Amino acid sequence: MREAPEHARWEFAYGEVVAYSPASAEHQDEVGFLYSLLRGYCEAKGWGKALMGPAAIRLSPEVVRDRTCSW
């Protein structure tokens, strides 16, 4: 944990500190575009919120996580 920089994104995985590189401007533009599409679609369908990560969320016990998508 002492190795983990405070000014960067990192996680502790499998006993190792993993630091992440910042995303490029092009990547951020593409993610923003996809997020706007997903957010609009979820709102139109009444499915709830689309969030951009990283986000700390807590799912309620009645939420079912399904790996398939039926769009």
Backbone as a ProteinNet text record, in pm:
[ID]
protein_1_A
[PRIMARY]
MREAPEHARWEFAYGEVVAYSPASAEHQDEVGFLYSLLRGYCEAKGWGKALMGPAAIRLSPEVVRDRTCSW
[TERTIARY]
82.4	0	87.4	204.5	291.8	338.4	339.8	383	279.1	154.2	45.3	50.5	60.9	63.7	-73.5	-75.4	-202.3	-263.2	-183.7	-230.2	-275.6	-274.8	-308	-412.7	-474.1	-567.2	-487	-526.2	-458.6	-554	-517.3	-592.8	-497.3	-542.7	-466.3	-528.4	-457.8	-513.2	-414.8	-461.6	-380.6	-247.9	-252.6	-133.4	-38.2	-75.6	9.3	-61.7	14.4	-39	-31.2	-145.7	-152.2	-191.1	-104	-131.5	-180.2	-273.7	-330.5	-284.2	-260.5	-223.9	-348.5	-334	-450.3	-498.1	-626.3	-684.4	-655.7	-644.5	-618.5	-745	-727.9	-842.2	-936.2	-880.2	-962.7	-1047	-986.1	-1058.9	-1172.4	-1144	-1246.9	-1362.4	-1332.7	-1438.1	-1526.4	-1463.8	-1539.6	-1624.1	-1568.2	-1642.8	-1760.5	-1738	-1845.1	-1958	-1924.5	-2025.6	-2107.3	-2038.3	-2108.7	-2195.1	-2144.2	-2221.7	-2349.6	-2340.4	-2460.4	-2564	-2519.5	-2613.4	-2678.2	-2596.1	-2646	-2739.7	-2702.9	-2786.9	-2924.1	-2925.4	-3052.3	-3138	-3074.9	-3148.3	-3208.2	-3128.2	-3177.7	-3292.4	-3282.2	-3390	-3516.3	-3502.1	-3618.1	-3688.8	-3613.1	-3669	-3714.6	-3678.2	-3713	-3633	-3509.2	-3426.2	-3345.5	-3342.2	-3262.9	-3149.5	-3043.3	-2931.3	-2816.6	-2750.4	-2622.9	-2516.4	-2415.3	-2310.1	-2177.7	-2097.2	-1960.7	-1867.6	-1773.4	-1681.3	-1558.6	-1481.4	-1509.7	-1617.5	-1703.6	-1811.8	-1827.1	-1842.4	-1867.7	-2018.2	-2069.2	-2213.6	-2242	-2360.9	-2406.1	-2538.9	-2545.5	-2668.3	-2753.7	-2882.6	-2972.4	-2987.6	-3022.8	-3029.6	-3126.4	-3229.9	-3326.9	-3281.6	-3168	-3116.6	-3055.9	-3098.4	-3045.1	-2948.5	-2827.9	-2729.2	-2726.8	-2766.6	-2774	-2665.3	-2590.5	-2482.8	-2531.1	-2656.5	-2709.4	-2781.9	-2796.6	-2863.7	-2972.6	-3091.3	-3201.7	-3253	-3162.7	-3203.5	-3275.5
-118.8	0	125.9	119.2	237	271	171.9	195.1	271.2	265.8	321.3	473.5	532.4	678.2	737.8	845.3	908.2	988.8	1031.7	1118.2	1039.8	909	827.7	722.6	666.5	554.7	427.8	349.8	223.3	130.9	5.3	-92.2	-195.7	-263.1	-369.8	-500.2	-574.7	-696.1	-811.8	-920.4	-1041.5	-1012.8	-926.5	-896.1	-797	-739	-644	-509.7	-401.8	-269.4	-249.4	-220.9	-201.3	-55.8	19.4	158.8	164.3	253.7	267	394.7	388.6	506.5	590	720.4	803	775.9	789	765.7	884.4	856.6	963.1	1046.5	1163.7	1249.5	1179.2	1108.2	1034.2	928.5	857.2	755.2	819.8	932.2	1000.7	1047	1097.1	1137.8	1019.5	905.7	786.6	733.3	730.3	683.9	777.4	907.8	1004.6	987	963.8	940.9	815.4	705.6	580.9	595.4	666.5	690.3	767.1	870	948.1	862.1	773.1	681.3	586.1	527.2	431.3	499	617.9	690.4	721.3	771.8	802.2	678.3	568.3	443.7	391.9	392.8	345.4	432.8	564.4	654.2	629.6	611.4	587.6	457.3	356.2	225.9	220	321.1	319.4	217.8	192.4	90.6	141.9	270	324.9	408.9	418.2	506.4	433.7	505	460.5	545.1	484.1	555.6	542.3	647.6	641.3	606.1	518.7	476.4	562.8	548	456.1	512.4	425.5	465.4	360.1	405.5	313.7	300.6	181.1	158.9	42.4	40.1	-71.9	-118.5	-245.2	-301.4	-355.7	-332.2	-387.4	-537.4	-614.4	-760.2	-809.4	-731.6	-778.7	-756.5	-692.1	-670	-799.6	-839.7	-960.1	-916	-968.6	-935.7	-1046.3	-1012.8	-1108.8	-1074.6	-1173.7	-1148.8	-1144.8	-1175.6	-1168.7	-1036.7	-994.7	-870.3	-899	-844.6	-870.6	-740.6	-661	-536.1	-568.6
0	0	0	58.1	57.9	-82.4	-173	-310.6	-391.7	-352.5	-432.7	-434.3	-552.5	-560.8	-529.1	-452.9	-415.4	-529.2	-625.4	-732.6	-857.4	-853.4	-970.7	-935.6	-1042	-1022.4	-1004.1	-905.9	-880.2	-807	-804.9	-725.2	-669.8	-569.1	-506	-553.1	-638.6	-697.1	-682.5	-626.6	-610.6	-540.8	-441	-364.6	-429.2	-541.1	-612.6	-626.4	-625.1	-654	-804.6	-867.7	-1011.5	-1037.1	-1104.9	-1139.8	-1284.9	-1311.8	-1445.2	-1512.1	-1642.6	-1720	-1745.7	-1756.3	-1787.8	-1930.5	-1952.9	-2085	-2176.8	-2306.6	-2403.9	-2427	-2487.6	-2519.1	-2617.4	-2714	-2810.6	-2739.7	-2647.4	-2571.2	-2492.5	-2427.2	-2348.8	-2437.5	-2558.2	-2651.3	-2689.5	-2719.4	-2759.7	-2644.1	-2523.9	-2406.9	-2379.3	-2390.4	-2369.3	-2468.7	-2595.3	-2698.7	-2668	-2636.3	-2605.6	-2480.4	-2380.8	-2259	-2289.9	-2374	-2406.1	-2476.9	-2564.9	-2631.1	-2530.8	-2445	-2346.1	-2246.5	-2202.5	-2106.3	-2167	-2289.1	-2355.2	-2374.7	-2412.7	-2434.7	-2304.6	-2197.4	-2067.3	-2016.6	-2034.4	-1991.7	-2073.5	-2204.5	-2290.9	-2255.1	-2216.2	-2180.1	-2034.7	-1954.5	-1812.8	-1733.8	-1776.1	-1713.3	-1595	-1574.2	-1464.1	-1516.3	-1438.4	-1470	-1538.1	-1626.7	-1682.5	-1613.6	-1558.4	-1486.8	-1560.3	-1551.1	-1604.2	-1489.6	-1514.4	-1411.2	-1403.9	-1303.1	-1193.9	-1102.6	-1056.9	-967.2	-858.5	-737.2	-626.2	-612.3	-633.6	-624.8	-531.9	-480.9	-399.9	-459.2	-497.8	-553.2	-440.8	-449.8	-348.7	-373	-270.7	-283.3	-390.7	-421.5	-520.6	-664.9	-684	-819.1	-870.9	-989	-1052	-1160.8	-1157.9	-1259.1	-1362.6	-1483.2	-1592.3	-1694	-1737.8	-1832.1	-1976.4	-1998.9	-2135.5	-2155.2	-2275	-2305.9	-2409.6	-2388.8	-2480.9	-2542.6	-2598.2	-2658.8	-2784.4
[MASK]
+++++++++++++++++++++++++++++++++++++++++++++++++++++++++++++++++++++++

